[in-house]
């Protein structure tokens, strides 16, 4: 089973990260840390099982990954988007970091999702989330 590592830096209004899997680097943006509150906080550090979903439960997202066993949370996905506002506690994946409208963002989100799928296929994998000060 493959194992991905997400190293994150928390800021006041967002959380940036870089995801390393099989020697590849992708980027993430998430909500800030707000004590793991549903819909407004990033997930806590830890190791999680991740499975592929051809379609999210709401039907809004296709070809995404479901992060399992997040304490006190459910429905956590790795999906496309660009800004923190595109997440309700999920991880937004991108191929680079940048800004949109002056706000922190990840760019090339659909490209990054395709890259992740080319690396893991539809197989489950482990995700270890680590918060550390890299700035």
C-alpha positions in Angstrom: 0.0 0.0 0.0 1.3 3.4 -0.9 1.8 6.1 1.7 1.5 9.8 1.3 2.8 12.5 3.6 1.3 15.9 4.0 3.5 18.5 5.6 1.5 21.6 6.6 2.0 25.1 7.7 -0.9 26.8 9.5 -1.7 30.5 9.1 -4.4 32.6 10.6 -6.9 32.2 7.8 -5.7 29.1 5.9 -3.4 26.1 5.9 -0.9 25.4 3.1 0.7 22.0 2.7 2.8 19.9 0.4 1.9 16.3 -0.3 4.6 13.8 -1.1 3.8 10.5 -2.6 6.1 8.1 -4.5 8.6 11.0 -5.0 6.0 13.4 -6.4 5.0 16.7 -4.8 1.5 18.2 -4.9 0.2 21.1 -2.9 -2.9 21.6 -0.6 -4.9 24.4 0.8 -7.3 23.8 3.7 -9.2 25.8 6.3 -7.3 27.1 9.2 -7.0 25.1 12.4 -10.1 25.8 14.5 -10.0 23.0 17.0 -11.3 20.4 14.4 -14.7 22.0 14.2 -16.9 20.6 11.4 -17.0 22.6 8.2 -14.6 25.3 9.3 -11.4 23.6 10.4 -8.6 21.6 8.8 -8.3 18.0 10.0 -6.0 17.2 12.9 -2.5 15.7 12.3 -2.5 11.9 12.2 -2.5 8.9 9.9 -5.6 8.1 7.9 -6.8 5.6 5.4 -7.8 7.1 2.0 -10.0 5.5 -0.6 -11.0 6.5 -4.1 -14.5 7.6 -4.9 -15.7 7.9 -8.5 -18.3 10.4 -7.2 -18.8 12.2 -3.9 -21.9 11.4 -1.9 -23.4 14.8 -2.9 -22.5 14.2 -6.5 -20.7 17.5 -6.7 -17.2 16.1 -7.1 -15.9 13.3 -9.3 -12.8 11.2 -9.0 -11.9 12.2 -5.5 -10.5 10.5 -2.4 -12.3 10.0 0.9 -10.2 10.4 4.1 -11.4 7.9 6.7 -11.5 7.9 10.5 -10.9 11.7 11.1 -11.8 12.1 14.8 -15.2 13.7 15.2 -15.6 14.4 11.5 -17.0 12.7 8.4 -17.2 13.3 4.7 -13.6 14.6 4.4 -12.5 14.5 0.8 -9.4 15.4 -1.3 -11.0 17.3 -4.2 -10.5 20.1 -6.7 -10.8 23.8 -6.0 -8.5 26.7 -5.6 -9.4 28.7 -2.5 -10.1 28.0 1.2 -13.7 29.1 0.4 -14.0 26.0 -1.8 -13.6 23.7 1.2 -15.8 22.9 4.1 -13.1 21.1 6.0 -11.7 19.1 3.0 -8.3 19.1 1.4 -8.0 21.0 -1.8 -5.3 19.6 -4.1 -3.2 21.6 -6.6 -0.2 21.4 -8.7 1.3 24.7 -7.4 0.7 27.4 -4.9 -0.3 30.9 -5.8 -2.9 33.6 -5.4 -6.3 34.3 -6.9 -7.9 37.6 -6.4 -5.2 38.4 -3.9 -6.1 35.4 -1.8 -3.9 32.3 -1.1 -4.7 29.5 -3.5 -3.6 26.3 -5.1 -3.5 26.3 -8.9 -3.9 23.4 -11.4 -6.3 21.5 -9.2 -7.8 19.2 -11.8 -4.3 18.5 -13.1 -3.1 17.6 -9.6 -6.1 15.2 -9.1 -5.2 13.5 -12.4 -1.6 13.3 -11.3 -2.6 11.7 -8.0 -4.7 9.2 -9.8 -1.9 8.3 -12.1 0.3 7.6 -9.1 -2.1 5.6 -7.0 -4.8 4.6 -9.5 -7.9 3.8 -7.6 -6.1 1.8 -4.9 -6.4 2.8 -1.2 -3.4 4.5 0.4 -2.3 5.9 3.8 -2.1 9.6 4.5 0.1 10.9 7.3 -0.6 14.6 8.1 2.2 16.5 9.9 2.0 20.1 11.1 5.4 21.8 11.3 6.7 25.2 10.9 8.4 25.3 7.5 8.1 29.1 6.8 
